[in-house]
Amino acid sequence: MKKNTIFTAVLMILAVVSLGVVLMFSCRSMERLGDDYHALKNADLSKDTSGTIFYDDGLYLMTGYGIEILSSEENGAERLETFLEDSMRDLDGWVASTGITYTMIISSLTALWIYERCKEDRKKMMLHCFFSVLVIYFMFISAIVIMHKAFDVPFYVADMNGLLKLAEGILAVVAGLCTVVMIIGRIRFRKTAALLAIPLVIVLFMLSMFAEAGLYSKRYIDSFSYLADIDPRILDEEFDGELYYDEQKNVVILEGREYEPEQLENPDHVKGIKRIGCYLFELLNPYSGNSLYLYEHMDQNKVPIVVAACYMLKATIWIILAGRLMKEEKA
């Protein structure tokens, strides 16, 4: 057996093992999630109740939600049902979007195999890129749905906005994989390129997350910092006066008086030459946009549909460009 064949097989085995590890860790975290869910679902609301919905796959995703219900509340049962549905719906969005990140990393391990298997036909290379990404993500989502069913936890499909962002993310991963396969075929040291592609994909993902946070974060954010000037006592850890945030009204109650937030510039929102640089990076990065839905969950800020459409167009252009530049070898 040729050394190249052995090396390619090792990368493919690593891809399969990586997917297995992701599914194993996801199963473990889903089991705990099921325990948390049913503990709250079956809670005795005649007593003061508190609990959490927590998910930690031990790899990348960790998120949780908490609730406290007093026995004196008249609508405690309704509030609990709303909390459980909202928490699970948001959590399933987290899991689905994180699955694209795992797909991106795992599929990068298949790049050399795709080239070696299809190097005589660029159309086959492109089809295998699509197939690799779709199969990995499908296996991940299918396993997640099965785990929900096994632990008797409801699974919520994303709304149209979420589905579009997920489709855009998958297309971005396909564009990135096509580009990696194209580069592998164009350079002499293919094994080295296949190895370097793995950390490079992770670095591009992290840089893209920073760029997207700067580009699509809100320009202005709510701030109650001015309250410290009104009553400096609130900075004291031993302050025992009335001070709490009313989420429904978006006001802070301080000693019986309501204070609305002031609007301050968001320091994370990029402007000027930095903004142009972020746009240029996103355009030149074939993988960019695969974390758009993940960013929405991190920042709780909806990215406009037109932005997702632009990323889909960008990914399509990268796929076509990479396909045309893929090198074919004669049999």
C-alpha positions as a printed Julia matrix, in Angstrom:
331×3 Matrix{Float64}:
   0.0    0.0     0.0
   1.35   3.42   -0.93
   2.29   5.87    1.81
  -0.17   8.42    0.43
  -2.96   5.86    0.63
  -2.08   5.02    4.24
  -1.92   8.7     5.19
  -5.28   9.39    3.52
  -6.83   6.41    5.29
  -5.53   7.65    8.65
  -7.16  11.04    8.1
 -10.45   9.39    7.17
 -10.32   7.17   10.25
  -9.63  10.28   12.32
 -12.69  11.94   10.76
 -14.89   8.98   11.66
 -13.48   8.82   15.2
 -13.97  12.59   15.62
 -17.61  12.32   14.62
 -18.03   9.43   17.03
 -16.5   11.47   19.87
 -18.79  14.41   19.15
 -21.85  12.14   19.19
 -20.7   10.39   22.38
 -20.17  13.66   24.24
 -23.47  15.01   22.9
 -25.27  11.91   24.17
 -23.79  12.33   27.62
 -24.82  15.98   27.81
 -28.29  15.15   26.47
 -28.75  12.64   29.28
 -28.09  15.33   31.89
 -30.34  17.71   29.99
 -33.13  15.13   30.17
 -32.69  14.84   33.94
 -32.85  18.62   34.34
 -35.89  18.89   32.07
 -37.92  16.2    33.83
 -36.94  17.46   37.29
 -38.55  20.8    36.43
 -41.39  19.28   34.43
 -42.47  17.17   37.42
 -41.66  19.76   40.1
 -44.12  20.28   42.97
 -45.18  23.9    42.51
 -46.96  23.93   45.85
 -43.46  24.58   47.21
 -40.93  27.19   46.2
 -39.19  25.74   43.14
 -35.94  26.53   41.33
 -34.03  24.68   38.67
 -31.89  24.88   35.55
 -31.79  23.57   32.02
 -28.1   22.96   31.37
 -26.21  21.62   28.36
 -22.46  21.06   28.23
 -21.06  18.76   25.56
 -17.54  19.07   26.96
 -16.19  20.23   23.6
 -17.4   23.67   22.59
 -21.02  24.25   23.57
 -22.01  25.08   27.13
 -25.2   26.98   27.93
 -27.86  27.02   30.6
 -31.13  28.61   31.7
 -32.55  29.03   35.19
 -35.91  29.75   36.76
 -37.31  30.31   40.25
 -41.01  29.99   41.02
 -42.56  30.93   44.35
 -45.38  28.8    45.73
 -47.48  31.96   46.06
 -47.44  32.65   42.3
 -50.83  32.18   40.67
 -49.44  31.54   37.18
 -46.44  29.45   38.22
 -47.43  26.44   36.09
 -47.9   28.55   32.96
 -44.61  30.36   33.52
 -42.82  27.04   33.95
 -44.26  25.67   30.7
 -43.23  28.82   28.86
 -39.74  28.63   30.36
 -39.29  24.98   29.35
 -40.43  25.58   25.77
 -38.41  28.77   25.29
 -35.3   27.23   26.84
 -35.46  24.05   24.77
 -36.21  25.96   21.57
 -33.21  28.24   22.12
 -30.98  25.34   23.18
 -31.87  23.31   20.08
 -30.85  26.33   18.01
 -27.52  26.39   19.83
 -26.98  22.68   19.18
 -27.95  22.86   15.49
 -25.65  25.82   14.85
 -22.76  24.29   16.79
 -23.19  21.16   14.67
 -22.1   23.19   11.66
 -18.87  24.06   13.46
 -18.2   20.39   14.21
 -19.04  19.54   10.57
 -16.57  22.14    9.36
 -13.71  20.65   11.39
 -14.53  17.0    10.7
 -15.06  17.53    6.96
 -11.66  19.22    6.67
 -10.15  15.81    7.52
 -11.75  14.35    4.38
 -10.19  16.84    1.94
  -7.21  14.71    0.92
  -9.4   11.61    0.55
 -11.76  13.54   -1.74
  -8.9   14.73   -3.92
  -7.21  11.33   -4.16
 -10.5    9.6    -4.95
 -11.73  12.11   -7.54
  -8.57  13.74   -8.93
  -9.43  12.76  -12.5
 -12.79  14.58  -12.46
 -13.36  18.01  -10.88
 -17.15  17.55  -10.97
 -16.79  14.45   -8.82
 -14.57  16.41   -6.44
 -17.26  19.06   -5.99
 -20.01  16.46   -5.54
 -17.95  14.65   -2.93
 -17.42  17.94   -1.08
 -21.21  18.46   -0.95
 -21.74  14.82    0.02
 -19.12  14.88    2.77
 -20.53  18.01    4.46
 -24.19  17.01    4.13
 -23.65  13.45    5.4
 -21.66  14.57    8.45
 -24.21  17.23    9.41
 -27.14  14.9     8.72
 -25.64  12.22   10.96
 -25.1   14.78   13.72
 -28.64  16.2    13.58
 -30.21  12.76   13.27
 -28.33  11.59   16.35
 -29.44  14.69   18.27
 -33.09  14.08   17.36
 -32.8   10.42   18.39
 -31.24  11.44   21.71
 -34.11  13.87   22.34
 -36.53  11.04   21.76
 -34.55   8.57   23.88
 -34.48  10.91   26.88
 -38.07  12.07   26.3
 -37.16  15.69   25.65
 -38.97  17.73   22.95
 -36.98  18.77   19.88
 -37.83  22.09   18.26
 -37.11  22.7    14.58
 -35.75  26.17   13.85
 -38.03  28.8    12.37
 -37.6   30.01    8.78
 -34.95  32.53    9.84
 -33.01  29.81   11.61
 -33.36  27.3     8.77
 -32.07  29.87    6.28
 -29.07  30.66    8.49
 -28.35  26.92    8.92
 -28.56  26.35    5.15
 -26.25  29.31    4.6
 -23.79  27.92    7.17
 -23.72  24.5     5.51
 -23.17  26.09    2.1
 -20.25  28.09    3.56
 -18.65  24.87    4.85
 -19.05  23.32    1.38
 -17.37  26.39   -0.14
 -14.51  26.1     2.32
 -14.02  22.38    1.72
 -14.07  22.85   -2.07
 -11.36  25.49   -1.66
  -9.2   23.24    0.53
  -9.52  20.37   -1.96
  -8.6   22.74   -4.79
  -5.5   23.98   -2.94
  -4.39  20.42   -2.11
  -4.51  19.55   -5.79
  -2.57  22.65   -6.79
   0.48  22.29   -4.56
   3.24  19.7    -4.36
   3.23  18.88   -0.64
  -0.32  17.58   -0.39
  -0.01  15.68    2.88
   1.43  18.74    4.6
  -1.32  20.91    3.14
  -3.99  18.46    4.32
  -2.57  18.57    7.85
  -2.19  22.36    7.95
  -5.73  22.81    6.67
  -7.18  21.48    9.94
  -5.8   24.15   12.34
  -6.17  26.79    9.62
  -9.91  26.07    9.37
 -10.25  26.54   13.13
  -8.31  29.82   13.03
 -10.46  31.12   10.16
 -13.57  30.19   12.14
 -12.42  32.14   15.2
 -11.36  35.19   13.18
 -14.68  35.13   11.31
 -16.58  35.05   14.61
 -14.73  38.19   15.72
 -15.36  39.88   12.38
 -19.08  39.05   12.41
 -19.44  40.22   16.01
 -17.92  43.54   15.01
 -19.96  43.9    11.84
 -23.42  42.81   13.02
 -23.48  43.78   16.69
 -25.77  46.64   17.68
 -24.3   50.09   17.24
 -25.76  51.23   20.55
 -26.43  49.26   23.73
 -28.5   49.86   26.86
 -26.57  51.02   29.9
 -27.56  51.78   33.48
 -24.07  52.83   34.56
 -25.29  56.38   35.17
 -27.18  55.11   38.24
 -23.88  55.03   40.11
 -23.77  58.82   39.8
 -27.32  59.12   41.13
 -26.76  56.83   44.09
 -23.13  55.7    44.63
 -24.3   53.3    47.35
 -25.28  50.72   44.71
 -21.59  50.03   44.11
 -21.31  48.84   47.69
 -21.56  45.06   47.99
 -23.44  45.51   51.28
 -26.11  47.78   49.75
 -29.45  46.48   51.02
 -31.79  49.0    49.46
 -34.31  48.3    46.68
 -32.49  47.63   43.42
 -33.6   45.25   40.68
 -34.08  45.01   36.92
 -37.57  44.7    35.42
 -37.05  42.67   32.25
 -40.54  43.32   30.87
 -40.28  47.1    31.14
 -36.5   47.23   30.54
 -36.02  49.52   33.52
 -34.11  49.39   36.79
 -36.07  49.97   39.99
 -34.0   51.92   42.49
 -35.64  52.79   45.79
 -39.11  52.67   44.23
 -38.28  54.79   41.19
 -37.98  53.51   37.61
 -34.91  54.39   35.54
 -34.74  53.79   31.8
 -31.45  52.84   30.13
 -29.32  55.31   28.28
 -27.91  54.49   24.87
 -24.14  54.18   24.65
 -21.96  53.27   21.68
 -21.18  49.55   21.61
 -17.38  49.17   21.91
 -17.57  45.84   20.04
 -19.17  47.43   16.96
 -16.46  48.19   14.38
 -16.49  51.33   12.25
 -14.4   53.05    9.59
 -11.33  51.3     8.21
 -11.75  48.35   10.61
 -15.24  47.74    9.24
 -13.93  47.72    5.68
 -11.22  45.29    6.74
 -13.79  42.95    8.34
 -15.92  42.98    5.18
 -12.86  42.25    3.06
 -11.84  39.36    5.33
 -15.34  37.88    5.2
 -15.29  38.13    1.41
 -11.89  36.47    1.04
 -12.59  33.72    3.6
 -14.49  30.9     1.86
 -15.64  29.54    5.24
 -17.07  32.86    6.47
 -20.73  32.87    7.4
 -20.83  29.31    8.72
 -21.15  30.72   12.26
 -23.81  33.34   11.51
 -26.6   31.46   13.32
 -24.23  30.64   16.18
 -23.39  34.35   16.51
 -27.09  35.18   16.74
 -27.42  32.91   19.78
 -24.28  34.28   21.4
 -25.23  37.93   21.01
 -29.04  37.53   21.06
 -29.07  39.79   18.03
 -30.82  38.89   14.78
 -28.74  39.25   11.64
 -30.86  40.55    8.72
 -31.98  37.96    6.16
 -30.36  40.0     3.38
 -26.98  39.48    5.07
 -27.47  35.7     5.05
 -28.48  35.9     1.38
 -25.24  37.78    0.59
 -23.22  35.09    2.38
 -25.0   32.41    0.34
 -24.1   34.28   -2.85
 -20.49  34.61   -1.67
 -20.31  30.88   -0.87
 -21.77  30.0    -4.27
 -19.14  32.14   -6.02
 -16.38  30.45   -4.0
 -17.73  26.99   -4.91
 -17.8   27.86   -8.61
 -14.35  29.46   -8.47
 -12.83  26.54   -6.56
 -14.45  24.09   -8.97
 -12.94  25.81  -11.99
  -9.49  25.88  -10.38
  -9.51  22.23   -9.24
  -6.7   20.39  -10.94
  -7.57  17.26  -12.88
  -4.96  14.53  -13.31
  -4.95  12.21  -16.28
  -5.52   8.53  -15.54
